[in-house]
Amino acid sequence: MDDAVPAAQYAIAANATLQERRTRTLKHGDTFAVFDQRGDIGGEPGNSEGLYNRDTRILSQFQLLLEEARPLLLSSTTQDDNAVFSADLSNPDLLMDGKIALRREQIHVQRTKFLWEGACYERVQVRNFSDTPLHIRLTFRFSSDFADLFEVRGEKRASRGESRADLESGQAVALSYMGLDKIERVVRISFEPAPKVLATARASYELALKPGESRRIFVRYGVPDTAPWTGRAFYRQMRAARHALRESSGRAASADSSNSVFNEIMRRSVSDLYMLITDTPQGHYPYAGTPWFSTPFGRDGIITALMTLWLDPSIAKGVLRFLASTQATSVEPERDAEPGKILHEMRHGEMANLREVPFGRYYGSVDSTPLFLLLLGEYFVRTGDLDTVRSLWPNAEAALRWIDTYGDRDGDGFVEYYRQTKEGLANQGWKDSQDAVFHHDGSMAQGPIALCEVQAYVYGAKRHGALLAASLGHHALAATLQAQAASLQKKFEEKFWCEELSAYAIALDGAKQPCRVVSSNSGQVLLTGIASAERAHRVAQTLLSSAMFSGWGIRTVATSEARYNPMSYHNGSVWPHDNGLIAMGLARYGEKDAACRVFGAMFDAASYMDLRRLPELFCGFTRRERNAPTQYPVACSPQAWASATTICLLQATLGLELFDGSREVAFYRPVLPEFLEHIHLRNLRLSGGSVDVMLHRYGDGVAATVTRRDGDVVVVVRN
């Protein structure tokens, strides 16, 4: 790499911030929708709104108008379970010949929407609240650009396929697009009752309403359904959508507390998590986030599963099985694929199919492979599921071989990355911006690059690999892996520790020189126990210094660094999941006060956020009194690992661990953050049964009371 920062690679264009429009999101399976607060799609150039299916925006405009005017917004919300979006609207002052023909707020319009099996279903209820009969024209405008998600993000294309629009009947329009990949993508828009006028871009109703009278209109728009659709199906399908979300989230443990705001944050976190989970043939998989990353990402899926393992281990099982089924088996430079390597990202859009972007099935992440092994080991400890371990052991062996061969090409004991083609990602850790890895003077690191947190993941992967090998009777291999982990730990301390920074270098560059930058990567090192206790304590102090801790959380890099920018993606911003993983590491070393401080900052940030939802990231400006966190313009929200952050922060401060082998629910030095007096955990499951546990302040400590027990589960508190 050159010292100059190249043009941003696969960047997300920020023509308008998502916060300006306060968009609302629904998702089911491989389909998601982004609406404005009125429930409309589109209407302004350069926005991300739309109905998307498998990485294609299949509907880019769907607007409701009253007498050709946009209704007034009264209120809108996504319900707590994320199943249904609703908006209350009213008519504006409607003019005729320069005079008010209809005063505002005489007509009430309620829109109710949900997604189910590839389509959006909508009910529009119109009611006359005036004291005179009214005649009103209600119009829907619709169109589709069939843009690939990367086009929506800002990528330019030299050519595109062909679109067409057809009237299928007096009640339905089909919009279709034959892509250059020879795949036809179709969206059907169906109305009931039939509109008075239906064309290929609009539908109009003439409504005559007596005082107090109301009318209902039903619309379905999405992937064509083989069965005939009627408006009456709206209610049946809405029940099915709600039931599916309830059934999936019903697997999870739950938590409620003395703090009503925390309860709202926790409910939103769990609802967002289960909305983002998609059922695959291999099991449940949390898609990374909407709108930009609603697809399987290896790193994101693994970390989300790790953060929620105590809550619902079936997520981890689905992630492990899916990633095993997509593990690379050959060398493919254009995909950065090598035998044993775990997936980075999978896409289904036209640009991926044509390899205009490399992400159809792409393997350019250096950390997904050791994280896969780490998750498999943690899953086994949590569940005792040796059958799954046995079935995935060939994949684990392949991952271990990748670490020792392709992952460490120069044989120095550290895992490095270097992209195989110029189309691949230049940086392949979780901080994958072009300028995310640099030296103290701001010059860019030249590869191959060994990130500090990746070595910690490898250390954890080797130790967990040893546990799994021993459990399957491979004792010689287990001893070898333990010895390799010990050797890595010693080398890591020698090469990465920066005494003058009281932190670990963010990376070693291709010349094996440390990048002496204070970063949050140093905090993630603590997650697996590779750091010495004395240095872990110093890292904790560094992370909570004013240069790193903004008041809203731990920044990605310190304010003292040459490339610090609080509005950047990775060089000074605050990422909730990063803070969650750091807090888990702090708790591992007994730094509970530090973990509580991080938890408190994330709680405060979430309390200011729309819908109490932690976004993918926010800006790293220093906290000011009576001010909210500064939003990042194109952050995904919801984002899977951000949704998991509150869940893992709770685990970190409570010291919660579940061990299936000993049928034990353990709390190690539990601490409650200042904003909680008590918390009630329900449905903590092991194969031998389940328990509910109330934790509450007791003197200077925390006491635990079992409020329900089913089976032979033991609850212990270890101080």
C-alpha positions in Angstrom: 0.0 0.0 0.0 1.1 3.6 -0.6 1.1 6.1 2.2 -1.7 8.1 0.5 -5.2 6.8 1.1 -6.7 5.5 -2.1 -10.3 6.2 -3.1 -12.8 4.5 -0.8 -13.5 0.9 -1.8 -17.1 -0.2 -2.2 -18.0 2.8 -0.1 -21.6 3.8 0.9 -22.5 7.1 -0.7 -23.8 9.6 1.9 -26.0 11.8 -0.2 -28.6 12.0 2.6 -28.4 10.7 6.1 -30.7 8.0 7.3 -31.3 10.0 10.4 -32.8 12.9 8.4 -35.6 10.7 7.1 -35.9 8.6 10.3 -36.7 5.6 8.2 -38.5 2.5 9.4 -37.5 -1.1 8.6 -39.2 -4.4 8.3 -37.6 -7.7 7.4 -38.7 -11.3 6.8 -36.4 -13.9 5.3 -34.5 -12.5 2.3 -36.8 -9.6 1.9 -36.6 -6.2 3.7 -38.3 -2.9 3.3 -37.2 0.7 4.2 -40.0 3.2 4.5 -40.1 6.9 5.4 -42.2 7.8 8.4 -45.4 8.1 6.4 -44.9 4.5 5.1 -43.9 5.7 1.7 -41.0 4.4 -0.5 -39.0 6.9 -2.5 -39.9 10.2 -3.8 -36.5 11.7 -3.4 -33.3 10.9 -5.4 -30.4 9.2 -3.7 -32.2 7.6 -0.8 -32.1 4.0 0.4 -35.8 3.4 0.7 -37.3 0.5 -1.1 -38.6 -3.0 -1.0 -35.6 -5.4 -1.5 -35.3 -9.0 -2.3 -32.0 -10.9 -2.5 -29.9 -7.8 -2.9 -32.1 -6.1 -5.5 -34.4 -3.2 -4.9 -37.6 -4.5 -6.5 -39.7 -1.5 -5.7 -38.1 2.0 -5.5 -41.3 4.1 -5.3 -44.6 3.4 -3.5 -46.4 6.6 -2.4 -49.8 7.4 -1.2 -51.4 10.7 -2.1 -54.7 12.5 -1.2 -55.9 14.7 -4.1 -52.3 14.5 -5.4 -50.9 15.9 -2.2 -48.8 14.1 0.4 -50.8 13.5 3.7 -49.8 15.1 6.9 -47.9 12.8 9.3 -49.5 12.4 12.7 -47.4 9.5 14.0 -45.8 6.3 13.0 -44.1 3.4 14.7 -42.7 -0.1 14.3 -44.4 -2.3 17.0 -42.2 -3.7 19.7 -42.0 -7.1 18.1 -41.0 -5.6 14.7 -43.8 -7.5 13.0 -46.0 -4.5 12.0 -45.4 -0.9 10.9 -48.3 1.6 11.3 -48.7 5.2 10.4 -51.5 7.7 11.1 -51.9 10.4 8.5 -54.4 13.2 7.7 -55.2 15.4 4.8 -53.5 18.8 4.5 -55.4 21.9 3.5 -56.6 21.1 0.0 -57.0 24.1 -2.3 -59.3 24.6 -5.3 -59.1 27.9 -7.3 -56.9 29.3 -4.6 -59.3 28.7 -1.8 -59.4 25.9 0.8 -61.7 23.3 -0.5 -61.1 20.9 2.4 -59.6 22.0 5.7 -56.8 19.9 7.1 -57.3 17.0 9.5 -60.8 16.0 8.3 -59.7 12.7 6.8 -57.8 10.1 8.8 -55.7 7.6 7.0 -54.2 4.6 8.8 -51.6 2.5 7.1 -50.7 -0.9 8.5 -47.8 -2.9 6.8 -45.9 -6.2 7.4 -43.6 -8.4 5.4 -44.3 -12.1 4.8 -42.7 -14.6 2.3 -41.3 -12.1 -0.2 -43.9 -9.4 -0.2 -45.2 -6.4 1.7 -48.9 -6.4 2.7 -50.7 -3.2 3.4 -54.1 -2.1 4.7 -55.1 1.5 4.2 -58.1 2.6 6.2 -59.7 6.0 5.3 -62.2 7.6 7.5 -64.2 10.9 7.2 -64.2 12.8 10.5 -65.9 15.9 9.2 -69.6 16.6 9.6 -70.3 16.6 5.8 -70.1 14.0 3.1 -66.7 14.1 1.3 -65.5 12.9 -2.1 -61.8 12.3 -2.0 -59.3 10.8 -4.6 -56.7 8.5 -3.1 -53.8 7.6 -5.4 -50.8 5.2 -5.2 -47.7 6.0 -7.3 -45.3 3.2 -7.9 -42.2 2.2 -9.9 -39.1 0.1 -9.7 -35.5 0.8 -10.8 -34.5 -2.8 -10.0 -31.2 -1.4 -8.7 -28.6 -3.8 -7.4 -27.9 -3.0 -3.7 -24.4 -1.8 -4.7 -25.9 0.7 -7.1 -28.1 2.0 -4.3 -24.9 2.3 -2.2 -23.3 4.4 -5.0 -21.5 2.1 -7.4 -21.8 3.0 -11.1 -22.5 0.5 -13.9 -21.6 0.8 -17.6 -24.8 -1.0 -18.7 -28.0 -2.5 -17.3 -30.7 -4.9 -18.4 -34.2 -4.2 -19.7 -37.3 -3.2 -17.7 -41.0 -3.5 -18.6 -44.4 -2.9 -17.0 -47.6 -4.8 -17.7 -51.2 -4.6 -16.6 -52.1 -8.1 -15.6 -55.8 -7.3 -14.8 -57.9 -4.5 -13.5 -56.4 -5.2 -10.1 -52.7 -6.0 -10.7 -49.6 -4.7 -12.4 -46.4 -6.6 -13.0 -43.0 -4.7 -13.1 -40.2 -6.9 -14.4 -36.5 -6.6 -15.2 -34.3 -9.0 -17.3 -30.9 -8.6 -15.9 -27.6 -9.0 -17.7 -27.2 -12.1 -15.6 -30.2 -13.6 -17.5 -32.3 -13.7 -14.4 -35.8 -12.1 -14.6 -36.8 -10.2 -11.4 -40.5 -9.5 -11.1 -42.6 -7.5 -8.6 -46.4 -7.8 -8.7 -48.6 -5.0 -7.2 -52.2 -6.2 -6.4 -55.1 -4.1 -5.2 -58.4 -5.0 -3.6 -60.9 -3.7 -4.3 -60.1 -2.8 -7.9 -59.1 0.8 -8.3 -61.1 3.1 -10.5 -58.1 3.8 -12.6 -55.1 1.4 -12.9 -52.1 2.1 -15.0 -48.5 0.8 -15.0 -47.3 3.5 -12.6 -50.4 4.5 -10.6 -53.7 3.4 -9.1 -56.5 5.8 -8.1 -59.6 5.4 -6.0 -62.5 7.8 -5.9 -63.9 7.5 -2.3 -67.4 8.9 -1.4 -67.5 9.0 2.4 -70.4 10.0 4.6 -69.6 11.6 8.0 -68.0 8.9 10.2 -67.8 6.4 7.3 -64.6 4.5 6.5 -63.3 2.4 3.6 -60.5 -0.1 3.5 -58.1 -0.8 0.7 -55.7 -3.8 0.6 -52.4 -3.9 -1.4 -49.8 -6.6 -1.8 -46.5 -5.8 -3.5 -43.6 -8.2 -3.8 -42.4 -11.4 -5.4 -45.4 -12.9 -7.3 -47.4 -15.5 -5.4 -48.6 -18.6 -7.2 -51.9 -18.6 -5.3 -54.6 -16.0 -6.0 -54.5 -13.2 -3.5 -57.5 -11.4 -1.8 -57.6 -8.7 0.8 -59.1 -11.1 3.3 -55.7 -13.0 3.3 -54.2 -9.8 4.9 -55.3 -10.8 8.4 -54.3 -14.5 8.1 -50.9 -13.6 6.8 -50.4 -10.9 9.5 -51.2 -13.5 12.1 -48.7 -15.9 10.5 -46.0 -13.2 10.5 -46.5 -12.4 14.2 -46.6 -16.1 15.1 -43.3 -16.7 13.3 -41.6 -13.9 15.2 -43.1 -15.0 18.5 -42.1 -18.6 17.9 -38.4 -17.8 17.1 -37.9 -15.3 19.9 -39.7 -17.8 22.3 -36.5 -19.9 22.2 -34.6 -17.2 24.0 -34.1 -16.4 27.7 -35.4 -13.1 28.8 -34.6 -10.3 31.2 -36.6 -7.6 32.9 -35.4 -5.2 35.5 -36.2 -2.3 37.9 -35.5 0.2 35.1 -38.3 0.7 32.6 -35.9 2.3 30.0 -33.5 -0.6 30.2 -36.5 -3.0 29.7 -37.4 -1.1 26.5 -33.8 -1.3 25.2 -33.7 -5.0 26.0 -37.0 -5.7 24.3 -35.9 -3.8 21.2 -32.6 -5.6 21.1 -34.2 -9.0 21.2 -36.9 -8.0 18.7 -34.3 -6.6 16.3 -32.1 -9.7 16.7 -34.9 -12.1 15.8 -36.2 -9.9 12.9 -32.7 -10.1 11.4 -32.4 -13.9 11.9 -33.2 -15.8 8.6 -33.9 -19.5 8.5 -31.5 -21.3 6.2 -31.4 -25.0 5.3 -28.6 -25.2 8.0 -30.5 -23.4 10.7 -30.9 -19.9 12.0 -28.6 -17.2 10.7 -28.5 -13.5 11.8 -28.2 -11.3 8.7 -25.7 -8.5 9.4 -28.0 -5.5 9.2 -30.3 -3.3 7.0 -30.2 -1.7 4.6 -26.6 -2.4 3.4 -25.8 -5.8 4.9 -29.0 -7.9 4.9 -27.2 -11.0 3.9 -24.9 -13.6 5.6 -21.6 -12.2 6.8 -19.2 -14.7 8.5 -17.6 -12.4 11.0 -20.9 -10.7 11.9 -22.8 -13.9 12.3 -20.1 -15.5 14.5 -19.7 -12.5 16.8 -23.5 -12.1 17.1 -23.8 -15.8 18.0 -21.0 -15.4 20.6 -22.6 -12.4 22.2 -26.0 -14.2 22.5 -24.8 -17.7 23.4 -26.3 -17.5 26.9 -29.6 -16.2 25.5 -30.2 -18.7 22.6 -27.5 -21.2 21.6 -29.6 -22.3 18.6 -28.3 -19.2 16.8 -24.7 -20.4 17.2 -25.6 -23.8 15.9 -27.2 -22.4 12.8 -24.2 -20.0 12.2 -21.7 -22.9 12.6 -23.6 -25.2 10.2 -24.1 -22.5 7.6 -20.5 -21.5 7.6 -19.3 -25.1 7.5 -21.5 -25.6 4.4 -19.9 -22.6 2.7 -16.3 -23.1 3.8 -13.8 -22.7 1.0 -12.3 -25.9 -0.5 -10.0 -24.5 -3.2 -7.8 -21.5 -4.1 -9.7 -18.8 -6.0 -7.8 -15.5 -6.0 -10.7 -13.4 -7.2 -12.7 -14.5 -4.2 -9.8 -14.5 -1.7 -10.7 -18.1 -1.1 -8.3 -20.8 0.2 -9.0 -24.3 1.5 -10.5 -24.2 5.0 -11.2 -20.4 5.0 -14.5 -19.3 6.4 -16.9 -17.1 4.4 -16.8 -13.3 4.7 -19.9 -12.3 2.7 -22.5 -13.8 0.3 -24.5 -11.9 -2.2 -27.3 -12.8 -4.7 -27.7 -9.6 -6.8 -27.0 -9.0 -10.5 -23.6 -7.3 -9.9 -22.4 -10.2 -7.7 -23.6 -12.7 -10.3 -21.7 -10.9 -13.0 -18.7 -10.4 -10.8 -18.9 -6.7 -11.1 -18.3 -6.9 -7.4 -16.5 -9.9 -5.9 -19.0 -10.7 -3.2 -21.1 -13.5 -4.6 -19.3 -15.8 -2.3 -16.3 -13.9 -0.9 -13.7 -14.9 1.7 -11.7 -11.7 2.3 -11.8 -11.7 6.1 -8.8 -12.8 8.1 -10.7 -13.3 11.4 -13.8 -15.4 10.4 -11.8 -18.6 10.4 -10.3 -18.5 13.9 -13.6 -17.0 15.2 -15.4 -20.1 13.7 -13.3 -22.3 15.9 -13.8 -20.0 18.9 -17.5 -20.2 18.5 -17.6 -23.9 18.1 -15.6 -24.4 21.3 -17.9 -21.9 23.2 -21.0 -23.6 21.8 -19.8 -27.0 23.1 -19.1 -25.7 26.6 -22.5 -24.0 26.6 -24.5 -27.0 25.3 -22.5 -30.2 25.5 -23.7 -30.9 22.0 -21.0 -33.4 21.0 -23.0 -34.7 18.0 -22.8 -31.3 16.3 -19.1 -31.0 17.2 -18.4 -34.4 15.7 -20.3 -33.5 12.5 -18.3 -30.2 12.1 -14.9 -31.6 13.2 -13.7 -32.0 9.5 -14.5 -28.3 9.0 -12.7 -27.5 12.3 -9.6 -29.4 11.1 -9.7 -27.6 7.8 -9.9 -24.2 9.6 -6.9 -25.2 11.8 -4.9 -26.1 8.7 -5.8 -22.8 7.1 -4.5 -20.9 10.2 -1.1 -22.7 10.1 -0.6 -22.5 6.3 -2.4 -19.9 4.2 -3.0 -17.8 7.3 0.7 -17.7 8.2 2.5 -17.9 4.9 5.8 -16.7 6.3 5.7 -19.1 9.2 6.4 -16.4 11.9 3.6 -17.7 14.1 1.2 -14.8 13.4 -1.8 -14.8 11.0 -1.7 -12.1 8.4 -3.8 -10.9 5.5 -3.0 -9.6 2.0 -5.6 -9.5 -0.7 -5.0 -11.7 -3.8 -6.4 -9.2 -6.4 -6.9 -5.5 -6.5 -10.7 -6.1 -6.5 -10.5 -7.7 -3.0 -10.8 -5.8 0.2 -7.6 -4.0 1.1 -8.1 -4.4 4.8 -9.6 -7.7 6.0 -10.2 -7.3 9.7 -13.4 -5.9 11.1 -12.0 -2.4 10.6 -12.0 -2.8 6.8 -11.9 0.9 5.7 -9.1 1.8 3.4 -7.3 3.9 6.1 -8.1 1.8 9.2 -4.6 0.4 9.7 -1.8 2.9 10.0 1.3 4.0 11.9 1.6 6.6 14.6 2.6 9.3 12.0 -0.5 8.5 10.0 1.3 6.7 7.2 -0.6 3.6 5.9 0.6 0.1 6.9 2.0 -2.0 4.1 1.0 -5.6 4.0 0.9 -8.4 4.8 -0.7 -7.2 8.0 -1.1 -9.1 11.3 -3.8 -7.5 13.5 -3.5 -7.7 17.3 -7.1 -9.0 17.9 -6.7 -11.6 15.2 -3.8 -13.2 17.1 -6.0 -13.2 20.2 -8.7 -15.0 18.2 -6.2 -17.5 17.0 -5.1 -18.1 20.6 -8.7 -18.8 21.6 -9.2 -21.0 18.5 -6.2 -23.2 19.4 -7.3 -23.6 23.0 -10.8 -24.4 22.0 -9.5 -26.7 19.3 -7.6 -28.5 22.0 -10.8 -28.9 24.1 -12.7 -30.2 21.1 -10.0 -32.6 20.0 -9.7 -34.0 23.5 -13.5 -34.5 23.7 -13.3 -36.5 20.5 -10.4 -38.6 21.7 -7.7 -36.9 19.7 -5.4 -36.4 22.7 -2.1 -35.9 20.8 -3.6 -33.2 18.7 -5.0 -31.6 21.8 -1.6 -31.4 23.4 -0.1 -29.9 20.2 -2.7 -27.2 20.0 -2.2 -26.3 23.7 1.5 -26.0 23.1 0.9 -23.8 20.0 -1.4 -21.5 22.0 1.2 -21.1 24.7 3.9 -20.3 22.1 1.7 -17.8 20.4 0.9 -16.1 23.7 4.6 -15.6 24.4 5.4 -14.3 20.9 2.4 -12.0 21.0 3.5 -10.3 24.2 7.0 -9.8 22.8 6.0 -8.3 19.5 2.8 -6.4 20.1 3.1 -4.8 23.5 3.9 -1.1 23.4 5.2 0.0 26.8 4.9 3.7 26.1 1.3 3.4 25.0 0.1 1.0 27.8 -1.6 -0.9 24.9 -1.0 -3.4 22.2 0.0 -2.2 18.7 -3.0 -2.3 16.4 -0.9 -4.5 14.0 2.4 -5.6 12.7 3.0 -4.4 9.1 4.7 -6.4 6.3 8.2 -5.5 7.6 7.1 -6.8 11.1 7.1 -3.3 12.5 4.4 -2.5 15.1 1.8 0.1 14.2 2.0 2.0 17.5 -1.5 3.3 17.6 -3.9 3.3 20.6 -7.0 1.6 19.4 -10.0 -0.4 20.5 -8.4 -3.5 18.9 -6.2 -3.6 22.0 -9.4 -4.0 24.1 -10.6 -6.9 21.9 -7.3 -8.7 22.7 -8.7 -9.3 26.2 -11.6 -11.4 25.0 -9.7 -14.7 24.8 -7.2 -14.3 27.7 -4.0 -14.0 25.6 -2.9 -10.9 27.6 -1.1 -11.0 30.9 -3.1 -9.9 33.9 -0.8 -6.9 34.5 -1.0 -5.7 30.9 -4.8 -6.3 30.8 -5.2 -3.9 33.7 -3.1 -1.3 32.0 -5.1 -1.7 28.8 -8.3 -1.2 30.8 -6.9 2.1 32.1 -6.0 3.2 28.7 -9.4 2.4 27.2 -11.1 4.4 29.9 -8.9 7.5 29.5 -10.4 10.6 28.0 -8.5 10.0 24.8 -10.4 6.7 24.2 -13.6 7.0 26.2 -16.0 9.5 24.7 -18.5 9.4 27.5 -20.8 7.4 25.2 -18.4 4.5 24.8 -14.9 3.5 23.8 -13.7 5.0 20.5 -12.1 3.0 17.8 -8.9 5.1 18.0 -7.6 7.6 20.5 -8.0 11.4 20.0 -4.2 11.7 20.0 -3.8 9.6 16.9 -2.9 11.2 13.5 -5.9 9.8 11.7 -8.4 10.5 14.5 -11.7 11.7 13.1 -14.8 11.3 15.2 -17.0 11.3 12.1 -15.1 8.5 10.3 -16.2 4.9 9.9 -13.4 3.3 11.9 -10.9 6.0 13.0 -12.6 7.6 16.0 -16.2 6.5 16.0 -17.9 4.4 18.6 -19.2 0.9 17.7 -21.6 -0.7 20.2 -20.5 -4.3 19.4 -16.8 -3.3 19.8 -17.7 -2.0 23.3 -19.6 -5.2 24.1 -16.6 -7.4 23.2 -14.3 -5.2 25.1 -16.5 -5.4 28.2 -16.5 -9.2 28.0 -12.7 -9.1 27.9 -12.6 -6.6 30.8 -14.9 -8.9 32.9 -12.7 -11.8 32.1 -9.8 -10.1 33.9 -12.0 -9.0 36.8 -12.2 -5.4 35.6 -15.9 -5.2 36.5 -16.0 -1.5 37.3 -14.7 -0.8 33.9 -17.2 -3.1 32.3 -20.0 -1.4 34.2 -18.8 2.0 33.0 -19.0 0.8 29.4 -22.4 -0.7 30.0 -23.6 2.6 31.5 -22.4 4.6 28.5 -24.1 2.2 26.1 -27.3 2.4 28.1 -27.2 6.2 28.1 -26.6 6.2 24.3 -29.4 3.8 23.6 -31.8 5.8 25.7 -31.4 8.7 23.3 -31.7 6.6 20.1 -34.8 6.4 18.0 -36.9 3.3 19.1 -34.2 2.7 21.9 -32.2 1.0 19.1 -28.4 1.0 19.2 -27.1 1.6 15.6 -24.2 0.0 13.9 -22.0 3.0 15.0 -22.2 6.6 16.0 -19.7 9.5 16.0 -17.0 9.7 18.7 -17.4 13.3 19.8 -16.9 13.9 23.5 -20.1 13.7 25.5 -21.5 17.1 26.4 -24.0 17.8 29.1 -27.7 17.5 28.0 -26.7 16.4 24.5 -27.4 13.2 22.7 -24.8 11.1 20.8 -24.0 12.4 17.3 -25.3 10.1 14.7 -23.3 8.6 11.9 -25.0 9.4 8.6 -25.3 6.0 6.9 -25.2 3.6 9.9 -27.2 0.4 9.6 -30.0 0.2 12.0 -30.9 -2.4 13.0 -27.6 -4.2 12.9 -27.2 -7.7 14.3 -24.1 -7.3 16.5 -25.3 -3.9 17.7 -28.6 -5.5 18.7 -26.6 -8.2 20.6 -24.5 -5.6 22.5 -26.9 -5.0 25.4 -27.3 -8.8 25.7 -23.6 -9.4 26.1 -23.0 -6.4 28.3 -25.5 -7.9 30.7 -23.5 -11.2 30.6 -20.2 -9.4 31.2 -21.3 -7.5 34.3 -23.2 -10.4 35.8 -20.3 -12.8 35.0 -23.0 -15.2 33.6 -21.8 -18.6 32.3 -23.8 -21.7 31.5 -22.1 -25.1 31.6 -24.2 -28.0 30.2 -21.7 -30.7 31.4 -22.1 -29.8 35.1 -25.7 -28.5 34.7 -24.6 -25.3 36.2 -25.6 -21.6 35.8 -22.8 -19.6 37.3 -22.4 -15.9 38.2 -18.7 -14.9 38.6 -18.4 -11.7 40.8 -21.8 -10.4 39.6 -22.1 -6.6 39.6 -25.2 -4.5 38.7 -24.6 -1.2 36.9 -25.8 1.9 38.6 -29.0 2.1 36.6 -30.2 -1.3 37.8 -31.4 -2.3 41.3 -32.4 -5.8 40.3 -32.8 -7.9 37.2 -34.8 -11.0 36.6 -33.4 -13.6 34.2 -36.0 -16.1 32.9 -35.7 -19.4 31.0 -32.0 -20.0 31.4 -31.8 -23.4 29.7 -29.5 -26.4 29.9 -30.2 -29.9 28.7 -31.1 -30.9 32.2 -33.8 -28.2 32.7 -34.1 -24.5 33.1 -34.2 -21.8 35.9 -35.3 -18.3 36.5 -33.0 -16.2 38.7 -33.5 -12.8 40.3 -30.3 -10.8 41.0 -30.5 -7.8 43.3 -28.3 -5.5 45.3 -27.4 -6.9 48.8 -25.1 -4.6 50.8 -22.1 -3.9 48.7 -22.7 -7.0 46.5 -25.3 -8.8 44.5 -27.4 -11.7 45.7 -29.1 -14.3 43.5 -32.5 -15.9 44.2 -33.8 -18.8 42.2 -37.5 -18.0 41.5 -38.2 -21.1 39.4 -36.4 -24.4 38.8 -37.2 -27.1 36.3 -34.9 -30.2 36.5 -31.5 -30.6 38.1 -30.0 -27.2 37.2 -27.6 -25.8 39.8 -27.2 -22.0 40.4 -23.9 -20.8 41.9 -22.5 -17.4 42.7 -18.7 -17.2 42.9 -17.0 -14.2 44.3 
